[in-house]
Amino acid sequence: MTAFGGDEVVRMSADAWRPCSAERYRLGEGARWHEGRLYFVDLLGGTLHSCGPGGPGDDVRREAALGMPLGAVAPVAGRPGEWIAAAGPGVALLRPAREPHWIARPEADAPRPMRMNDAACDPAGRFWATSMATEATEGAGSLHRVDPDGSAHRVLTGLTVPNGPVFDGSGRTLYLADSARGVIEAYPVDPGTGRLGAPRPLVHLGRNEGRPDGMAVDDRGYLWVALWGAGRVHCYDPAGGLRESVAVPTAHVSSIAFGGGRMYVTTALHRLTAPGPYAGAVLARPSAVTGPPAAPYRPLPP
């Protein structure tokens, strides 16, 4: 388990980042590349947005507004314009011009106020979503899995601010961060059933190194991590060795995605007393690193 590698670490400056639009978001999150566009959410605003790949101001759209916290989305296979979302107390399908269809609301009857946080699909088409207490109560969070048949399962408990979750290309490894603890763990996954094995410690970050937030796995199998509070993105190899460190020109970096020859990050205004000009922006920079598009949820045929 390691937080930093040796002299081979590539360090990149913050100079190349450019905002994708003039908008600034309270808590940008959930960056996902899908069909030539970047999709992302304003978690506290409860809105889903997208932008084109052409640079600042290119075709920025508001795709949906839920009126409740919206943590992350994934596309639904075979249903253009439909998304599965970790929102409010559970998981819902977002369909154009229709009300959300709730698959499950596992946190609706919790003993304290809860909300969904981050989410992603594995290569088999299952949707994995995290939940946490709105006041970040220690150990109140969980990891949930929605299978293609629509059944929902609480698979991990005792988490505080769970982020990620992301998968390697085979779907056999799940990376999950607990931001409050500053740790990232790697779980073996049975690709046929979604069952998790015992976790392997991967990264531990000290308090002054930032908190691991949203993550992405590139086409080489390396793990990229947005570091909340540190103004950085780190890249780790599958053994936990630090390979790259990219500076970002604002402190609260919350998620990362690759697409169209660019690296994208979301950032936040949330909890900044003196935000700078890039706080809350969605930022992009040229990148030779590539990553797969967002994996879709694959529901069984009705």
C-alpha positions as CSV (number, residue, x, y, z in Angstrom):
1,M,0.0,0.0,0.0
2,T,1.5,3.3,-1.0
3,A,0.5,6.9,-1.6
4,F,3.6,8.0,-3.5
5,G,6.0,6.4,-5.9
6,G,9.6,7.2,-6.6
7,D,11.5,9.5,-9.0
8,E,9.7,8.0,-12.0
9,V,6.5,10.0,-11.2
10,V,5.4,12.3,-14.0
11,R,4.3,15.7,-12.7
12,M,2.2,18.0,-14.9
13,S,1.4,21.7,-14.3
14,A,-2.0,23.3,-14.2
15,D,-1.4,25.6,-17.1
16,A,-3.1,23.6,-19.9
17,W,-6.6,23.4,-18.3
18,R,-9.4,25.3,-19.9
19,P,-13.1,25.7,-18.7
20,C,-15.6,23.9,-20.9
21,S,-18.3,26.6,-20.3
22,A,-18.8,29.8,-18.4
23,E,-21.0,28.1,-15.8
24,R,-19.7,27.3,-12.3
25,Y,-21.4,24.5,-10.3
26,R,-21.9,24.1,-6.6
27,L,-20.7,20.5,-6.6
28,G,-19.7,19.2,-10.0
29,E,-19.4,15.4,-10.0
30,G,-19.8,12.2,-12.0
31,A,-17.9,13.0,-15.2
32,R,-18.7,10.4,-17.9
33,W,-17.8,10.2,-21.6
34,H,-20.7,8.9,-23.7
35,E,-21.3,9.0,-27.5
36,G,-18.9,11.9,-28.1
37,R,-20.1,14.1,-25.2
38,L,-19.1,14.7,-21.6
39,Y,-21.9,14.2,-19.1
40,F,-21.7,15.4,-15.5
41,V,-23.9,16.4,-12.6
42,D,-24.2,19.3,-10.2
43,L,-24.8,17.0,-7.2
44,L,-26.3,19.6,-4.9
45,G,-28.3,21.3,-7.6
46,G,-29.8,17.9,-8.7
47,T,-29.1,18.6,-12.4
48,L,-27.5,16.6,-15.3
49,H,-25.5,18.4,-17.9
50,S,-23.4,17.7,-21.0
51,C,-21.0,19.5,-23.3
52,G,-19.5,18.8,-26.7
53,P,-15.8,18.1,-27.4
54,G,-15.1,21.3,-29.3
55,G,-13.7,23.4,-26.4
56,P,-15.0,26.1,-24.2
57,G,-18.7,26.9,-24.7
58,D,-19.3,24.0,-27.2
59,D,-23.0,23.0,-27.1
60,V,-23.5,23.0,-23.3
61,R,-26.9,21.5,-22.4
62,R,-28.9,20.9,-19.3
63,E,-30.2,17.3,-19.7
64,A,-32.3,16.8,-16.6
65,A,-33.3,18.5,-13.3
66,L,-34.5,16.3,-10.5
67,G,-35.1,18.6,-7.6
68,M,-33.0,16.4,-5.3
69,P,-29.3,15.5,-4.9
70,L,-28.0,13.7,-8.1
71,G,-24.8,11.8,-7.5
72,A,-24.0,10.1,-10.9
73,V,-25.6,8.5,-13.9
74,A,-24.9,5.8,-16.5
75,P,-26.5,5.3,-19.9
76,V,-29.0,2.5,-20.4
77,A,-28.1,0.1,-23.2
78,G,-30.5,0.2,-26.2
79,R,-32.5,3.1,-24.9
80,P,-31.2,6.4,-26.3
81,G,-31.6,9.3,-23.9
82,E,-32.3,7.1,-20.9
83,W,-30.1,7.1,-17.8
84,I,-29.9,5.1,-14.6
85,A,-29.2,7.5,-11.7
86,A,-28.0,7.4,-8.1
87,A,-30.3,10.2,-6.8
88,G,-32.0,11.2,-3.5
89,P,-32.5,8.1,-1.4
90,G,-32.0,5.5,-4.2
91,V,-31.7,4.5,-7.8
92,A,-34.0,5.7,-10.6
93,L,-34.4,5.5,-14.4
94,L,-34.4,9.0,-16.0
95,R,-36.5,9.0,-19.2
96,P,-37.0,11.9,-21.6
97,A,-40.1,13.9,-20.8
98,R,-41.2,11.5,-18.1
99,E,-41.1,11.3,-14.3
100,P,-38.2,9.3,-12.8
101,H,-39.0,5.6,-12.4
102,W,-37.7,4.4,-9.1
103,I,-36.0,1.0,-9.1
104,A,-35.2,1.1,-5.4
105,R,-35.0,3.6,-2.5
106,P,-32.8,1.7,0.0
107,E,-32.1,4.9,2.1
108,A,-35.7,6.2,2.2
109,D,-36.4,4.8,5.7
110,A,-32.9,5.3,7.2
111,P,-32.7,6.5,10.8
112,R,-30.8,9.6,9.7
113,P,-30.9,11.8,6.5
114,M,-29.1,10.0,3.7
115,R,-28.4,10.5,0.0
116,M,-26.8,8.6,-2.8
117,N,-23.3,9.7,-3.7
118,D,-21.3,8.2,-6.6
119,A,-22.1,5.4,-9.1
120,A,-21.0,3.5,-12.2
121,C,-21.7,0.3,-14.1
122,D,-19.4,-2.7,-14.4
123,P,-18.7,-4.3,-17.8
124,A,-21.5,-6.9,-17.2
125,G,-24.1,-4.1,-17.0
126,R,-24.7,-4.0,-13.3
127,F,-25.1,-0.5,-11.7
128,W,-23.1,0.1,-8.5
129,A,-24.0,3.1,-6.3
130,T,-22.8,4.4,-3.0
131,S,-24.8,6.1,-0.3
132,M,-23.8,8.3,2.7
133,A,-25.3,10.3,5.5
134,T,-25.9,14.0,4.5
135,E,-23.8,15.0,7.5
136,A,-21.2,12.4,6.7
137,T,-21.8,10.4,9.8
138,E,-19.0,7.9,10.3
139,G,-19.9,4.4,9.1
140,A,-23.4,5.2,7.9
141,G,-22.7,4.7,4.2
142,S,-23.1,1.7,2.0
143,L,-22.4,0.3,-1.5
144,H,-25.4,-0.9,-3.4
145,R,-25.7,-3.1,-6.6
146,V,-28.6,-3.1,-9.1
147,D,-28.6,-6.2,-11.3
148,P,-29.9,-6.4,-14.8
149,D,-33.1,-8.0,-13.5
150,G,-33.8,-4.8,-11.5
151,S,-33.1,-6.4,-8.1
152,A,-31.2,-4.1,-5.7
153,H,-28.7,-5.4,-3.1
154,R,-26.8,-3.6,-0.3
155,V,-23.4,-5.3,-0.6
156,L,-21.1,-3.3,1.7
157,T,-21.8,-1.3,4.9
158,G,-19.7,0.7,7.4
159,L,-18.5,3.3,4.8
160,T,-18.5,7.0,5.5
161,V,-18.0,9.0,2.2
162,P,-17.8,6.2,-0.4
163,N,-16.6,7.3,-3.9
164,G,-15.7,5.6,-7.1
165,P,-16.8,3.0,-7.7
166,V,-14.9,2.0,-10.8
167,F,-13.9,-1.2,-12.5
168,D,-11.0,-2.5,-14.5
169,G,-11.6,-3.6,-18.1
170,S,-12.3,-7.2,-17.2
171,G,-14.8,-6.3,-14.5
172,R,-12.9,-8.5,-12.1
173,T,-11.6,-5.6,-9.9
174,L,-13.7,-2.9,-8.2
175,Y,-11.9,0.2,-6.9
176,L,-13.7,1.9,-4.1
177,A,-12.6,5.0,-2.1
178,D,-13.7,6.1,1.3
179,S,-12.9,9.8,1.1
180,A,-13.3,10.4,4.9
181,R,-10.7,7.8,5.6
182,G,-8.4,8.8,2.7
183,V,-8.2,5.2,1.4
184,I,-8.8,3.3,-1.8
185,E,-9.3,-0.4,-1.8
186,A,-9.4,-3.0,-4.6
187,Y,-12.1,-5.7,-4.4
188,P,-12.1,-8.9,-6.5
189,V,-15.4,-9.3,-8.3
190,D,-17.0,-12.5,-9.6
191,P,-18.0,-11.2,-13.1
192,G,-20.8,-13.7,-13.3
193,T,-22.6,-12.9,-10.1
194,G,-21.1,-9.6,-8.9
195,R,-20.1,-11.1,-5.6
196,L,-17.2,-9.2,-3.9
197,G,-14.2,-10.9,-2.3
198,A,-12.0,-9.5,0.5
199,P,-10.5,-6.1,-0.2
200,R,-6.9,-5.3,-0.9
201,P,-5.5,-2.0,0.4
202,L,-4.3,0.0,-2.5
203,V,-3.7,3.7,-1.6
204,H,-3.7,5.6,1.7
205,L,-3.5,9.4,1.6
206,G,-2.5,11.6,4.5
207,R,-4.7,14.5,5.5
208,N,-2.5,17.0,3.8
209,E,-2.5,15.1,0.5
210,G,-6.2,15.6,-0.3
211,R,-9.2,13.1,-0.1
212,P,-9.8,10.6,-2.9
213,D,-13.0,11.4,-4.7
214,G,-14.2,10.4,-8.2
215,M,-12.1,7.9,-10.2
216,A,-11.6,6.5,-13.7
217,V,-9.6,3.6,-15.1
218,D,-7.8,4.2,-18.4
219,D,-7.2,1.9,-21.3
220,R,-3.9,0.7,-19.8
221,G,-5.7,-0.4,-16.6
222,Y,-4.2,2.5,-14.6
223,L,-6.4,4.2,-11.9
224,W,-6.9,8.0,-12.0
225,V,-8.2,9.7,-8.8
226,A,-9.5,13.2,-8.3
227,L,-8.1,14.6,-5.0
228,W,-10.6,16.8,-3.2
229,G,-8.9,19.6,-1.4
230,A,-5.5,19.1,-3.0
231,G,-6.0,20.6,-6.5
232,R,-4.6,17.4,-8.1
233,V,-5.3,14.3,-10.0
234,H,-3.2,11.2,-9.3
235,C,-2.6,8.2,-11.5
236,Y,-1.8,4.8,-9.9
237,D,-0.8,1.5,-11.4
238,P,-2.7,-1.6,-10.3
239,A,-0.3,-2.2,-7.5
240,G,-0.9,1.2,-6.0
241,G,2.3,2.9,-7.2
242,L,1.9,6.6,-8.1
243,R,2.7,7.2,-11.8
244,E,1.5,10.7,-12.6
245,S,0.4,13.8,-10.7
246,V,-1.5,16.5,-12.5
247,A,-2.1,19.9,-10.9
248,V,-5.5,21.5,-11.3
249,P,-6.0,25.3,-10.8
250,T,-8.6,24.9,-8.0
251,A,-8.7,22.9,-4.8
252,H,-11.8,20.8,-4.9
253,V,-11.4,18.3,-7.8
254,S,-14.2,15.8,-7.7
255,S,-14.2,13.5,-10.7
256,I,-12.3,12.6,-13.9
257,A,-13.0,11.3,-17.4
258,F,-11.2,10.8,-20.7
259,G,-12.7,11.3,-24.2
260,G,-12.1,13.1,-27.5
261,G,-8.4,13.5,-26.9
262,R,-8.9,15.3,-23.6
263,M,-8.8,14.7,-19.9
264,Y,-11.8,16.2,-18.1
265,V,-12.3,17.1,-14.4
266,T,-15.3,18.4,-12.5
267,T,-14.7,20.8,-9.6
268,A,-16.8,22.5,-6.9
269,L,-17.6,25.8,-5.3
270,H,-18.9,23.8,-2.2
271,R,-17.0,24.5,1.0
272,L,-14.7,27.2,-0.4
273,T,-14.7,30.5,1.5
274,A,-12.7,32.3,-1.2
275,P,-13.2,30.5,-4.5
276,G,-10.9,31.4,-7.4
277,P,-11.9,31.8,-11.0
278,Y,-11.8,28.1,-11.8
279,A,-13.7,26.8,-8.7
280,G,-16.9,25.0,-9.8
281,A,-15.8,24.8,-13.5
282,V,-15.7,21.7,-15.7
283,L,-12.1,21.8,-17.0
284,A,-10.4,20.0,-19.9
285,R,-6.8,19.7,-21.2
286,P,-5.3,17.8,-24.1
287,S,-4.4,14.2,-23.2
288,A,-2.7,11.3,-24.9
289,V,-4.2,9.0,-22.3
290,T,-7.4,7.3,-23.4
291,G,-10.2,5.6,-21.5
292,P,-13.3,3.6,-22.3
293,P,-16.7,5.3,-22.5
294,A,-19.1,5.0,-19.7
295,A,-20.3,1.4,-19.3
296,P,-24.0,1.1,-19.7
297,Y,-26.7,-0.5,-17.5
298,R,-28.0,-3.6,-19.3
299,P,-31.6,-4.4,-18.2
300,L,-33.1,-7.7,-19.1
301,P,-35.7,-7.6,-21.8
302,P,-39.3,-7.2,-20.4
